[in-house]
Amino acid sequence: MEPAIKKIVETYMRLGNRRAIEDLLMHRRRLSIDLSGRRGYDVSRPMAQIDEEIKIISDALQLLEPPGRTSATASLVTPALTIVGLAAS
């Protein structure tokens, strides 16, 4: 599954879709929590795979701009401040 998650993450990065990457990360974390709560089963292999996928996804998020600093949101800050009257004169 690792090559598949890499391709998915690469596509989202190319599109600049941080939200989708964050959703992938949250999903993998929920899977990890769910698996770690299982008793009576050897979940070491799926846990290792999920941990590797979490690492891949986390690394991708670090390469993207932090939330609030994208070009789309940065262009909205100045006009919003001007409308409210908070912009420097």
N, C-alpha and C positions, 0 to 999 in steps of 0.2 A: 504494500500500500504506500510505502514511502515515495516511490517515483510518482505515484498518482497525486499525492498531497503536494509534492514539489511543483508539479505542473499547474495544479489549481492555484496555489499561492502565487506562482510566477504570473499567471494570467491576471489575478486580482491586483498584483503590484503594477503590472503594465497598465491596467485600467485606472490605477490610483484609488481602488476601492478598499479603503482602510476598514470601513464598517464590516464588509464581508470577511476580511481577514480576522477581525476581532471576534466575529460570530463563530468562525472556525475554531478559534482558540477557546472560547467559552464552551463550545460543544465538546471538544477534546477534554477539557478539564472536568466537565460533568461526567463523561465516560470514565475518566480516571477515578473520580470519587466513587462512582457506582461500582466499578470493578474492585476497588480496594475494600469495599464493604462486603463483598462476597466471601462466604465461608464454605469450606469443604471442597474448593476447586483450586486448581493450580492456574492462577491468572498471570504468572510471571511473563509469559510470552506476549500476550496482548498488552499488558502494562508497559513492557519495554517498547513495543511498537507505538503505543499512544504517547509515551514519554518522548520518543524520537520525533513524532509529529508535532508535539507541543514545542519542542526546541526549534524545529524548522519554522513554525508559524511565528514564534516569539522573535526569532532572528529577523524575519521579514518585517515585522512591525517596527523593529528598531531602525530599519533602513528607511522607513517612511517618515515624513514629517510628523511631529507630534500633533495631537488634536488641537485645533484652534490656530494652527500656524500654516494652514494650506493657503494656496493662492486664492482660492475661492472665498474663504472666510476672511482673509486679510483684506481683500478688496471691499468687504462689507463694513469693516470697522469704521473707517473715516466718514463715509456718508451717514452712518447711524449716529455718530457723535455730533456731526454737524446738525442733523435734524433735531437732536435733543438740546443742542446749544452748549455742549461740553467741549467742543473743539477749541483749541487755543486760538486766540485772535491775533 
